[in-house]
Amino acid sequence: MAESVVRVAEAEARRIEQKFSRYRGDSVVGRINASGGKELAVDAETSHLLDFATRCFQVSDGLFDVTSGVLRRLWRFDGSDRVPTEAQIKALRSLIGWQKVSWKPPAIILPAGMEIDFGGLAKEYAVDKALSAIREITPVPALVNFGGDLRVSGPRKYGTRWKVAIESVEKTGEMAGMLELADGALATSGDARRFLLKDGVRYGHILNPRTGWPIEHTPRSVTVAAATCIEAGMFATLAMLQGKRAEAFLKREGVRAWCIR
């Protein structure tokens, strides 16, 4: 049974990667990005993610923007000191802005030259879908963990909680804390692995789509608990986008979260 569970989860993750990867020309995202400003009809699952992206854009006042992925052409958060120039960033800003996209389900019109990128949503969505697939074949308690974003189907055998470590932002592999989870999901956003360092300034990977530059004064790490992984990921990213106001935002929204600065 364990092997069957793994196969089902892996198959669902691969399906979502193939369908929504920005790197594949034959994916839904690839077709949207290559549509050249022409109207394109999408299926119900893609509509769900586009609706969720719209919600993220609205609740973040435009800071969570799935069209901002074009900035990856300039920003490579590989620990180096390669910081782009303001002129380079300015040249891309005209290609950013969800408000420029016509989204009237099931039809989307993406202006020529713009792109969408579900990178901030797809992994967490894959966690949720993989767990749903597992539930269809077995009632045995399960935990799905994709790169630290995870969801459980309920308590472990005999009702005990799952124990989940929060990784230290200072030393990879070391633990900053331990959480216990009986149901729901956890997602983490942070700069422990994705950053640039130049002239003593650390640039985290959470970018402001309006300026094209990293958000300043963000926590080093934000871990959020929610009913689903995609919701936990959304709130973790939204908190990072708030910069120095991250903790106040999470408190105002009534979100269970753990921040490390």
N, C-alpha and C positions, 0 to 999 in steps of 0.2 A: 504493500500500500504506500509506503514512504516514497518509493521510486515513482509510482503513479502520480502522487501529489507533486513531486518535483517536476515531472514531465509536463503536467497540466499548467503549472505556474510558469514554467519556462516558455511553453508554447504561446501562452497569452501575452507574455512580455515581448516575445519576438513578433507576434502579430501587430501589436501596438507600435513597436519600433518601425516595422516595415510600412505601416500605414501613415504614420505621422512624422517620420524623420525628415528633417530639412535637408539632409544630405542625399536623399534618394529622389531622382527625377520622376520615378513612377509612384511615389507616395502621394497621398491627398495634398499634403502641404507642398510638395514639389510641383504638383499640377496647378495649385492656386498661385504659387509664386511665379510660375511661367505663363500665367493667363494673359499677361500684357494688357490689363485693364478691361478685359472682356468678362461678361457675366458668366459665372460658373455655379452650377447647382451641386450641392453636397448632400451626403447621406445623413441619417439621423444622429449617428455617433459623432460625426464631425460637427454637426449643428450644436450638439450638446457642449462640446469643447469651445466652440466659438461663442456660445451664449455665456459660458463661464468666463471666458476672456473678457467679454463685454462687462460682466459684473465686476471683475477685478479692476478694469479700467475705471469704472464709475466710482467704486468705493474708495479707490486710491487717488481720486482726483487727477487721473491721467498718469500716475507714476508707474503703475503696473501695466505695461503696454507691450503686447505681443509683436508689434511691428518694430520694436527697438533692437531686435536681434541683428540688424545690419551692422550695428556697432562692433560686432565680433570681428569684422574685417580689420579693425584697428586695434582693438584691445585683446591681448593674449595674456591671460592671467596665469603665467607660468613661473612666477617668482623672480623674473628678470627685472631689468630697469628700463624696458622699452615702453615708454609712455608716448602716445601720439601727440601731435601738435594741435593747437586750437583750430588752425586752418583745415587740417585733415578732418577733424570732428565736424566742423561747420559744414563741410561739403556733404556730409551724410544726413544732417539734421532734417533736411527737406523730405527725406524718405521715411520719416518717423511720424506716427500719429494715427492711432486707431480711429480718431474722429474723421479721418479722410477716407476711411473704408466704408463702402455701402454694404451693410449686412442686413438683409431682409430674408429670413429663413424661407426656403433653403438656398437662396441665391446670394452669392458674395461677388462684389466687384472690387478688386484690389488694384489701385492705381499702378500703372506701369512703372517698374523700377523698385516698387516697394516689396517687402517680404513679410510673411508671418512666421513666427517661431514659437512652437509650443514647448520649448525647452524648460520653461518655468512651471509647466503643468504636467507634461507627459509622464515623467517618472512616477509621480505621486498617483496619477490616474492609473498607471499600469499596476501599481501595488493594489489599489482597490479592485481592479478587474481580475487580477490574479487570485486574490482571496475569494472573490465571488465564484470563480471557476473551481477552486478547491472545494468550496461549500457544496457545489453541485454533485460532487462525487463522494464526499465523506463528511460525517458529523464530528470527526475527531478534531480537537482544538488545533489551530494552526497559527503560525506567525509568518508573515511575508515581509522580507527585509531587502529592499533594493538600495544599496549604497547609503544606509543609515536612515532612510525614510521607510517606515514600517506600519503594519496594521495587524491586529490580532482578531481572531474570530470569537474570542471569549476567553474565560479563565482556562488555565491549564487543567490537566487531569487532577481530580480531587479538589478542584476549586481554587488552587493556588494561583497567584499572580505571576505574570511574566516579568522578569527582571531585565531592564534595559540600561546599559551604561551610556552616559553622555561623555563624549570624548573631550579631552583637554585641548584647548586652543594653542597651548604652548608646546606640548610634546606629543607627536603622533603615537597613538597606541596606548597612551596613559588615560586614566579615567578622571573626569572632573566631578562626577556624581553618579548616582544610581537612582533610577525611577522604577516603580512597580506599576504594571499595566494589566488590568483585568479585561478591558474591552476598548475598542476604538483604535486610534492611530497616533503616531508621532512623526513629525517632520522637523528637520533642522536646516537652517540657513546660516552660513558663516564664511569667514575668509581664511580659515586655517590652511587650506590647500590652494585656494585660488586668489592670488594677489600679485601686485607688482611692488617693488621697493626701489625708490630712486631718491637720492640725496636725503636719506633718512625719513622720507615720507612713504607710508604704506598706503597703497591704493587697493581697496577691496573690489570684488567683482560685481557688486550691486550698482548698476548704472542708473543715473537720472536721465530718462528719455528726452527731457526738455533741454538739458545742457550737453548731454553726451559724456559727462564726466561721472566718476564714482560718487555715490552719496557719501557725505562726510559724517564723522562722529557716529558711525554705526556700532552696535555691539559686535564683539568678535564672533559671537554665536547666539542664535535664538532657536530654542526648541519649543515646539507648540504641540499640545495635545488637542485632538478634535475627534469627532465621530468618524470622519473619513480622512484618508491620507491627503486627498486633493485639497480639502479644506484646511488641514494642518499646514500643508505647504504654502497655501495662499496666505495665511495669517503670518507665517514665519517670514515670508518675503515682504509682505506689507509692513511688518514691524521694522525690518531692515531698511526699507525705503523711508521710514520716518526719521532715521538718523538718531540724533540725541533724544528724540521724543518717543523712541521705541517702547520703552517700558510704560509710559503714560498711555500710549495708544492701546497696548495690550490690556491694560487695566480698564480703560474706558470701554473696550469691546467685550469685557468679561471673559477673556481667553485665558486658559491655563497655559502658562509658559514659563520658561527658565532662560534667563539672559546671562551671558558672560561678557564682561567688558575687560 
